[in-house]
Amino acid sequence: MSEPEDFVVLGRITSPFGIQGWVKVYSFTDPIDSILQYKKLSLWKDDKPLGEFEVSKGKKHSKGLVVLFKVVADRNQAEALCGSEIRLAKDVLPELEAGDYYWHQLEGLTVFTPENVNLGTVSYLLETGANDVLVVKATPDSIDDAERLIPYLVDQVVKKVNLSDGTVLVDWDPDF
């Protein structure tokens, strides 16, 4: 199996559901049930692969999802999977339209202003409802030690994303 960095985390198994092997899943996808479009998912625990699991059934339930994997037959087997991350190989993800990016593609990019001021690197993103937010953490090469929350507003704040150079150009005041 590949290395952890070859995968993207789609969700987490939280608890068993019933006695027939179903598990509750907290999905990081949007919409939450898009995780169910993949029939085979890799389960990882403590950054170690448990294997590839084929989805037998899945559906929305309450505010989350419930999933039944083909090889999981009872509650005891389901309990053993609790706490596992659900991952998908990055090369299986669908192609996005030009100018659209998966969050994992933005993480680790260096953020610069038009004046070439290094603000740090994108640590992760937040979903706020109004817009997504880049959480930019300081690096030894950045202007200061500040953590910045920069709205991911294309054309207004985020001027250019260059994956090959590993950079994001933002119209953002370094003092803010």
Steps between C-alpha positions, in 0.01 A plus 500: 500500500615858440618760748255714706581810294364323189153506657245761600285454811129494412359421843523305821316199643355610832300209642309183419140535389273213590603134518542412132841658438397853403722789611432870550719719282590864544558622146732789413362515144254757372230389459553247778366206303741545209732263688255228394580546130818299559440127526841416647649700785826461687476489878794621708560496873796675664636580151514129414282348228240244608421420137256584228134454590219468248181691582194275495245766600501854627248772573442827681390458859421789732785752449747244370532179305480131571698253293513123470820350362480161326746326733348634823230264623426596861531763771831363633666537161348848466636602843851401391481763224400788730745788489622403154549764237337445164750586229501504123800496271550852363533368146142365518345841571308649208664774293385847594428786265779749439536733799342255746714323759463233763589625847789255526654661191509840673645373828873561518507774233698815583290817513636825354366851454540691169798675666661154539453497879501140629208456742566129575349176378145375480460264797136410441169651394184581693145497371313798645177496304562832327828388343794272565797637694870428454675451835852625429770412753832675531819337375867591554486688167177692567480868593407430864370233738131583452232251405265649244144416400463600137163468325513276195328745269622444145581822311423716807766369740651190338650628177687192378565141604807339343523134595817440301682784682330417832372855548186702560489871417264695726397862517535522877653756736783332698404711804152350509 
